[in-house]
């Protein structure tokens, strides 16, 4: 019975770890896209300011 509880705990732990990994990956993608869009916007503003 004790081993069964350990396995259930381990499965629960891995499940939460997987959810955390998905959230971290999505946040990383969002940050990457945000930085890329900001840089593009800054370049566009610099070109408009020169002309």
trRosetta pair geometry for C-beta under 8 A, 3 or more apart (Angstrom, degrees):
i j d omega theta_ij theta_ji phi_ij phi_ji
1 4 5.6 -54 -156 31 36 116
1 5 6.8 35 151 -18 66 102
2 5 5.8 -52 -155 33 36 110
2 6 6.6 37 148 -19 66 104
3 6 5.5 -52 -150 35 37 114
3 7 6.4 37 152 -19 67 104
4 7 5.8 -53 -149 36 31 111
4 8 6.4 32 152 -18 64 105
5 8 5.6 -53 -147 37 33 112
5 9 6.3 35 153 -19 66 105
6 9 5.7 -53 -149 37 31 112
6 10 6.2 32 152 -20 65 107
7 10 5.6 -53 -145 37 31 113
7 11 6.3 33 155 -19 64 104
8 11 5.8 -54 -148 36 30 111
8 12 6.4 31 154 -18 64 107
9 12 5.7 -57 -150 38 31 112
9 13 6.2 33 152 -21 66 107
10 13 5.6 -53 -146 36 31 114
10 14 6.3 29 155 -16 65 106
11 14 5.9 -55 -145 38 30 108
11 15 6.3 36 153 -25 63 106
12 15 5.6 -53 -150 32 30 116
12 16 6.6 26 155 -13 64 104
13 16 6.1 -58 -151 38 30 106
13 17 6.2 32 150 -21 65 109
14 17 5.3 -53 -144 38 34 117
14 18 6.3 39 155 -23 66 102
15 18 5.8 -53 -152 32 29 111
15 19 6.7 29 150 -16 62 104
16 19 5.5 -51 -149 36 36 113
16 20 6.3 40 151 -21 66 104
17 20 5.6 -52 -149 36 32 114
17 21 6.4 35 151 -22 64 104
18 21 5.6 -50 -147 33 33 113
18 22 6.6 34 153 -19 64 103
19 22 5.8 -54 -151 34 32 111
19 23 6.5 31 152 -18 65 106
20 23 5.7 -56 -149 37 32 111
20 24 6.3 31 154 -19 66 107
21 24 5.7 -54 -146 37 31 111
21 25 6.3 31 155 -19 65 106
22 25 5.8 -55 -148 37 30 111
22 26 6.3 28 156 -16 65 107
23 26 5.9 -57 -147 39 30 109
23 27 6.2 30 155 -19 65 108
24 27 5.7 -55 -146 38 29 111
24 28 6.3 33 154 -21 64 106
25 28 5.7 -54 -149 35 30 113
25 29 6.5 30 154 -18 64 104
26 29 5.7 -52 -148 35 32 111
26 30 6.4 34 153 -19 64 106
27 30 5.6 -55 -149 38 32 113
27 31 6.3 32 154 -19 66 105
28 31 5.8 -53 -145 36 30 110
28 32 6.3 32 155 -20 64 107
29 32 5.7 -55 -148 36 30 113
29 33 6.3 27 156 -16 65 107
30 33 5.9 -56 -146 39 29 108
30 34 6.1 30 155 -20 65 109
31 34 5.6 -56 -146 38 30 114
31 35 6.3 29 158 -19 66 105
32 35 6.0 -55 -148 35 27 108
32 36 6.3 26 154 -18 63 110
33 36 5.7 -58 -148 38 30 112
33 37 6.2 28 156 -17 66 107
34 37 5.9 -56 -145 38 28 107
34 38 6.2 29 156 -20 64 108
35 38 5.7 -55 -146 36 30 112
35 39 6.4 30 156 -19 65 105
36 39 6.0 -54 -149 35 29 109
36 40 6.4 28 153 -18 63 108
37 40 5.7 -55 -148 38 32 113
37 41 6.2 33 153 -20 66 107
38 41 5.6 -55 -148 37 31 112
38 42 6.3 32 153 -20 65 105
39 42 5.6 -53 -147 36 32 112
39 43 6.5 33 154 -19 65 104
40 43 5.8 -53 -150 35 31 111
40 44 6.4 32 151 -19 63 107
41 44 5.6 -54 -148 37 32 114
41 45 6.3 32 153 -19 65 106
42 45 5.7 -54 -146 37 32 111
42 46 6.3 33 154 -21 65 105
43 46 5.7 -54 -147 35 31 112
43 47 6.5 31 154 -19 64 104
44 47 5.9 -54 -150 34 31 110
44 48 6.5 26 153 -15 64 107
45 48 5.8 -56 -147 40 32 110
45 49 6.2 34 154 -23 66 108
46 49 5.7 -54 -145 35 30 113
46 50 6.6 33 155 -23 63 103
47 50 5.9 -53 -152 30 32 111
47 51 6.8 12 158 -5 64 108
48 51 6.3 -66 -147 43 32 99
